[in-house]
């Protein structure tokens, strides 16, 4: 099994929401290759997760991505080695943050918002 990344180009912003144009998005799909009648065929085992390019550095979004991935992988019958291999492929694109990194990111985002709106 291997992870295939589907990349979708940026979609146009709605005319009434001009600031909403997130750029590319990435979807991780788990693929299995198998021989059928002597021919190698690929089939989708599971869609694992999705993240927008603009949020690849967001610890909160990374955490959310990995929560979904974990749910999908937990539903499959995988050996520890298979799961580790799949997670390594995913981490090449989306980092897996620690809970401490997520909390720090959320705290910094809140502080930034409070400064923006004039609260100390």
C-alpha positions in Angstrom: 0.0 0.0 0.0 1.1 3.5 -0.6 -0.2 7.1 -0.2 -1.2 9.0 -3.3 -1.6 12.7 -3.0 -4.2 14.4 -5.2 -3.6 18.0 -5.7 -6.4 20.3 -6.7 -5.7 23.7 -8.2 -6.9 26.9 -6.5 -10.6 27.6 -6.9 -11.8 31.0 -7.8 -13.0 33.2 -5.0 -16.7 33.9 -5.0 -17.5 37.4 -6.2 -19.1 38.3 -2.9 -16.2 36.7 -0.9 -13.1 38.0 -2.6 -10.7 37.3 0.2 -11.4 33.5 0.1 -8.9 32.0 -2.3 -7.0 29.3 -0.4 -4.6 28.1 -3.2 -4.0 24.4 -3.8 -5.4 21.7 -1.7 -4.0 18.2 -1.0 -6.0 15.0 -0.4 -4.3 11.8 0.8 -5.6 8.6 -0.6 -4.4 5.1 0.4 -3.9 2.9 -2.7 -3.4 -0.9 -2.9 -1.8 -2.5 -5.9 -2.9 -6.1 -6.7 -2.6 -8.5 -9.5 -5.9 -9.4 -11.3 -5.7 -11.9 -14.1 -2.0 -11.2 -14.4 -2.4 -7.4 -14.6 -1.4 -5.0 -11.9 -4.4 -2.9 -10.8 -4.7 -0.2 -8.2 -7.7 0.3 -6.0 -8.5 3.0 -3.5 -8.5 1.6 0.0 -9.4 4.8 1.9 -9.4 8.6 1.6 -7.3 9.6 4.5 -7.5 13.4 4.8 -7.5 16.8 3.2 -5.6 20.0 3.9 -5.3 23.3 2.1 -1.9 24.6 1.1 -2.4 27.8 3.0 -2.7 25.8 6.2 0.2 23.4 5.9 2.1 25.4 8.6 -0.9 25.7 10.9 -0.4 23.3 13.9 -4.1 23.3 14.6 -4.9 22.3 11.0 -2.1 19.7 11.0 -3.6 18.3 14.2 -7.0 18.2 12.7 -5.7 16.5 9.5 -4.0 13.8 11.7 -7.1 13.2 13.8 -8.9 12.3 10.6 -6.0 10.2 9.4 -5.9 8.3 12.7 -9.7 7.6 12.5 -9.3 6.1 9.0 -6.2 4.1 9.7 -7.7 2.7 12.9 -10.6 1.3 10.9 -8.2 -0.7 8.7 -6.4 -3.9 9.5 -2.8 -2.9 9.2 0.3 -4.3 10.6 2.4 -1.9 12.8 5.0 -1.8 10.0 2.4 -0.9 7.3 0.9 1.8 9.5 4.4 3.3 10.2 5.2 3.3 6.4 1.9 5.0 5.6 2.4 7.6 8.3 5.9 8.3 7.1 4.6 9.0 3.6 2.0 11.4 5.1 4.5 13.2 7.2 6.5 14.0 4.1 3.7 16.5 3.3 1.9 17.3 6.5 3.9 17.4 9.8 2.4 15.7 12.8 2.5 18.3 15.6 2.7 17.5 19.3 -0.2 18.6 21.6 2.2 21.2 23.1 2.9 22.7 19.6 -0.9 22.8 18.9 -1.6 24.6 22.2 1.2 27.1 21.6 -0.1 27.8 18.1 -3.6 28.4 19.4 -2.4 30.6 22.2 -0.3 32.7 19.7 -3.3 33.0 17.4 -5.5 34.2 20.2 -2.9 36.7 21.3 -2.6 38.0 17.7 -6.4 38.4 17.5 -6.5 40.2 20.8 -3.7 42.6 19.7 -5.5 43.2 16.4 -8.7 44.2 18.1 -6.9 46.4 20.7 -7.1 44.1 23.7 -4.1 43.6 25.9 
